[in-house]
Amino acid sequence: MNMVEAYVNHGRWVADCPECNVGLQLPRGAYQVKAEFVMIREECVTCSAPTRVVWPDDPDSIDTALKDRPQINRNWYPHETVADLILENVSHVDELTGRNW
């Protein structure tokens, strides 16, 4: 079974199939999210590879840190912390309040 990490791209939770690299959109609320393995499908819709997703410990905090950004800038990757996102928000407050992102 392939294991992949969930991440946020343009405000969408996604994961990439390691076999064919197709991005699979993950609907929030449809899965138990607790840093456990969560089956997104029994197989990739493109290549049929079995795939499981590893979610971050607290995706709600990630969503909250991204919520005021324009959709194109709502991105998070597993190497980033929520503190990193908050620091980015503070560093770009002019862009956020002026909607210049």
Secondary structure, DSSP 4 states (H G I P E B T S, - for coil): -EEEE-EEETTEEEEE-TTT--EEE--TTSS--SSSEEEEESS-TTT---EEEEPPS-HHHHHHHHTTS-GGG--B-TT--HHHHHHHHHHTHHHHHHT--
